[in-house]
Amino acid sequence: MSARRDTGHSGRTSDENETVVEIFCDGACSGNPGVGGYGAILRFGGHEKEISGGAIETTNNRMELSAAIEALRLLKRPCTVSVTTDSQYLARGATEWIHSWRRNGWRNSRREAVLNRDLWEALLELSRMHQIDWKWVRGHDGHPENERCDSLAREAIRKIRDRGDL
């Protein structure tokens, strides 16, 4: 799955000379709900940055969203962004569902309240300044960056447990 969604309003195209950032992200949860973690890699030119974090009582979907949100928060100027995730929920939500949810008062096709609305709204707001290409990859299938993000997420879970925050 690869879907391009220009969520910005600048009218820019990826053919113009602009900053291109690659983001790889993943979330994990021990129990669902349970202790969760996320990991992301940001790559620009020859630079790479890894981030991770987590929450005591959360869901896998919240961690998938958090990984993308926290990575996008680090971008300080408009960019063309390639986001790679193993989460169909994140990739399809960002490309297919989010605008109809918003149009329908944050209700899904069954007219139920959209889960994780707070995070979807944050993602929508952060993505407005960027041109984002969302890419889905199969998880645990040998994709090096996806595997590293999964490790970062699981390390974040271990750190929460080791601190005794539970």
C-alpha positions as CSV (number, residue, x, y, z in Angstrom):
1,M,0.0,0.0,0.0
2,S,1.3,3.4,-0.9
3,A,-1.0,6.4,-0.9
4,R,-0.1,10.0,-1.3
5,R,-2.1,12.4,0.7
6,D,-1.2,16.1,0.4
7,T,-2.6,17.3,3.7
8,G,-1.1,20.8,3.4
9,H,-2.4,23.9,1.7
10,S,0.7,25.2,0.0
11,G,0.1,23.7,-3.4
12,R,3.7,22.4,-3.5
13,T,4.6,19.2,-5.3
14,S,7.3,16.7,-4.6
15,D,9.0,17.8,-7.9
16,E,10.0,21.1,-6.4
17,N,13.3,21.6,-4.5
18,E,12.3,20.9,-0.9
19,T,13.2,19.1,2.2
20,V,12.5,15.3,2.0
21,V,12.3,13.4,5.2
22,E,11.8,9.7,5.7
23,I,10.0,8.5,8.8
24,F,9.7,4.9,9.8
25,C,7.4,4.2,12.8
26,D,5.9,1.3,14.9
27,G,4.0,0.8,18.0
28,A,3.7,-2.2,20.4
29,C,1.7,-3.1,23.4
30,S,2.1,-5.8,26.1
31,G,-1.6,-6.6,26.6
32,N,-4.1,-4.6,24.6
33,P,-4.8,-2.5,26.6
34,G,-1.6,-2.6,28.5
35,V,1.9,-1.2,28.7
36,G,2.8,0.3,25.3
37,G,5.7,1.7,23.5
38,Y,6.5,3.4,20.2
39,G,9.6,3.9,18.1
40,A,10.4,6.0,15.1
41,I,13.4,6.7,12.9
42,L,13.7,10.1,11.1
43,R,16.1,10.2,8.2
44,F,17.2,13.4,6.3
45,G,20.2,13.4,4.0
46,G,23.0,11.7,5.9
47,H,21.4,12.3,9.3
48,E,19.3,9.8,11.3
49,K,17.5,10.2,14.6
50,E,15.7,7.6,16.7
51,I,13.0,8.4,19.1
52,S,10.9,6.2,21.5
53,G,8.4,6.5,24.3
54,G,5.5,4.8,25.8
55,A,2.5,4.8,28.2
56,I,1.5,2.6,31.1
57,E,-2.1,1.9,30.1
58,T,-2.7,2.2,26.3
59,T,-3.5,0.3,23.2
60,N,-1.4,-0.8,20.2
61,N,-3.3,1.6,17.9
62,R,-2.6,4.5,20.2
63,M,1.1,3.6,20.1
64,E,1.1,3.3,16.3
65,L,-0.4,6.8,16.1
66,S,1.9,8.2,18.7
67,A,5.0,7.1,16.8
68,A,4.0,9.0,13.7
69,I,2.8,12.1,15.7
70,E,6.0,12.3,17.8
71,A,8.1,12.0,14.6
72,L,6.2,14.7,12.8
73,R,6.4,17.0,15.9
74,L,10.2,17.1,15.3
75,L,9.8,18.7,11.8
76,K,10.1,22.5,12.2
77,R,9.4,23.5,8.5
78,P,7.3,22.2,5.7
79,C,8.7,19.0,4.2
80,T,7.9,16.3,1.8
81,V,7.6,13.3,4.1
82,S,7.6,9.6,3.4
83,V,6.0,7.7,6.4
84,T,6.5,4.0,6.5
85,T,4.4,1.9,8.9
86,D,3.3,-1.7,9.4
87,S,-0.1,-0.4,10.7
88,Q,-3.0,-0.6,8.3
89,Y,-4.9,1.4,10.9
90,L,-2.5,4.3,10.7
91,A,-1.9,4.1,6.9
92,R,-5.5,3.7,5.9
93,G,-6.7,6.1,8.6
94,A,-4.4,8.8,7.4
95,T,-5.2,8.3,3.7
96,E,-8.7,7.0,3.5
97,W,-10.7,7.6,6.7
98,I,-9.6,10.8,8.5
99,H,-11.3,13.4,6.3
100,S,-14.7,11.6,6.2
101,W,-14.5,11.2,10.0
102,R,-13.9,14.9,10.4
103,R,-16.7,15.7,7.9
104,N,-19.0,13.4,9.9
105,G,-18.4,15.0,13.2
106,W,-15.7,12.3,14.2
107,R,-18.2,9.5,13.6
108,N,-17.2,6.3,11.7
109,S,-19.3,4.5,9.1
110,R,-21.3,2.9,11.9
111,R,-22.1,6.3,13.3
112,E,-20.0,5.5,16.4
113,A,-17.5,7.9,17.9
114,V,-14.1,7.5,16.3
115,L,-11.6,5.8,18.6
116,N,-8.4,7.8,19.4
117,R,-10.0,11.0,18.1
118,D,-7.5,13.1,20.2
119,L,-4.5,11.5,18.3
120,W,-6.2,11.6,14.9
121,E,-6.8,15.3,15.4
122,A,-3.2,15.8,16.5
123,L,-2.0,13.9,13.4
124,L,-4.2,16.0,11.1
125,E,-3.0,19.2,12.6
126,L,0.7,18.2,12.4
127,S,0.3,17.0,8.8
128,R,-1.2,20.2,7.4
129,M,2.2,21.8,6.7
130,H,3.6,18.8,5.0
131,Q,3.1,16.7,1.9
132,I,3.0,13.2,3.2
133,D,3.3,9.9,1.3
134,W,2.0,7.1,3.6
135,K,3.5,3.6,2.9
136,W,2.5,0.3,4.4
137,V,4.9,-2.6,4.9
138,R,4.2,-6.0,6.3
139,G,5.4,-6.2,9.9
140,H,8.0,-8.7,11.1
141,D,8.9,-9.3,7.5
142,G,12.5,-8.3,7.5
143,H,12.2,-4.6,6.7
144,P,15.2,-3.2,8.5
145,E,13.8,0.1,9.7
146,N,10.5,-1.5,10.7
147,E,12.3,-4.1,12.7
148,R,14.4,-1.4,14.4
149,C,11.3,0.6,15.2
150,D,9.7,-2.5,16.7
151,S,12.8,-3.0,18.9
152,L,12.7,0.7,20.0
153,A,9.0,0.3,20.9
154,R,9.7,-2.9,22.9
155,E,12.7,-1.3,24.6
156,A,10.3,1.5,25.7
157,I,8.0,-1.0,27.2
158,R,10.8,-2.7,29.1
159,K,12.0,0.7,30.5
160,I,8.5,1.5,31.8
161,R,8.4,-1.9,33.5
162,D,11.9,-1.6,34.9
163,R,11.1,1.8,36.4
164,G,8.2,0.2,38.2
165,D,5.7,2.8,36.9
166,L,3.0,0.3,36.8
